[in-house]
Amino acid sequence: MRICVDTCILIGILKDEDADFQNILYMAIEENQDLKIPSAVYAELLPQFKTNIKLLNLFLKEHKIKTDSLDIESAETAALRWIEYLKNRSKINGL
């Protein structure tokens, strides 16, 4: 299965936030899932590494994440799941 990893999850790992999502990602890594990020996520992550491309690439390599193009169907699925996440988060936070 190909898993598209979102920017928020990766920033959460960098800032050591949201342990639940970190655990899901690390479990996917252990299960040798095919982890991908679209080029837009790569661009969004670069400021977190102060534009140090080598460091960003090392981070992605260590987490077994590859940059790949994202087709429309995958983008739609990612967007729908993001909306579902936001709805669930709002319910949990009482918003």
C-alpha positions in Angstrom: 0.0 0.0 0.0 1.2 3.5 -0.8 0.8 6.0 2.0 0.9 9.7 1.4 2.4 11.4 4.4 1.1 14.9 5.2 3.2 17.9 6.2 1.5 18.3 9.6 2.6 14.8 10.7 6.2 15.3 9.7 6.3 18.7 11.4 4.8 17.0 14.5 7.7 14.6 14.4 10.2 17.4 14.1 8.6 19.2 17.0 7.9 16.0 19.0 4.2 16.6 19.1 1.1 14.4 18.6 2.5 11.0 19.7 -0.5 9.2 18.3 0.3 10.2 14.7 4.0 9.6 15.3 3.3 6.1 16.4 1.2 5.5 13.3 4.0 6.7 11.1 6.6 4.6 12.9 4.4 1.5 12.7 4.1 2.1 8.9 7.9 2.4 8.7 8.3 -0.9 10.6 5.8 -2.6 8.3 7.8 -1.4 5.3 4.9 0.6 3.9 5.5 2.6 0.7 5.7 6.1 2.3 5.5 9.0 -0.1 5.2 12.8 0.0 4.3 15.0 -3.0 6.6 17.7 -4.0 4.3 20.3 -2.3 5.0 18.6 1.1 8.7 18.6 0.3 8.5 22.4 -0.3 6.5 22.9 2.9 9.1 21.1 4.9 12.1 22.9 3.6 11.7 26.0 5.8 11.7 23.7 8.9 15.2 22.7 7.9 16.2 26.3 7.3 16.5 25.5 3.5 19.2 22.8 4.2 18.3 20.4 1.4 20.8 17.8 2.5 19.4 17.7 6.0 15.8 17.5 4.7 16.8 14.6 2.4 18.5 12.8 5.3 15.4 13.2 7.4 13.3 11.7 4.7 15.7 8.9 4.0 15.9 8.0 7.8 12.1 7.8 7.8 12.0 5.8 4.5 9.9 8.5 2.8 10.3 9.2 -0.9 9.1 12.2 -2.9 6.7 11.3 -5.7 4.2 13.0 -7.9 0.6 12.9 -6.6 -2.1 12.0 -9.1 -5.6 13.5 -8.9 -7.2 10.4 -7.4 -4.6 10.3 -4.6 -5.0 14.1 -4.0 -8.7 13.7 -3.7 -8.3 10.8 -1.2 -5.8 12.8 0.8 -8.1 15.8 0.9 -11.2 13.8 1.9 -9.2 12.1 4.7 -7.9 15.5 5.9 -11.5 16.8 6.1 -12.5 13.7 8.1 -9.5 14.3 10.4 -10.5 17.9 11.0 -14.1 17.0 11.7 -13.0 14.3 14.2 -10.5 16.7 15.8 -13.2 19.3 16.2 -15.5 16.8 18.0 -12.7 15.8 20.3 -11.8 19.4 21.1 -15.5 20.3 21.5 -15.5 22.8 18.7 
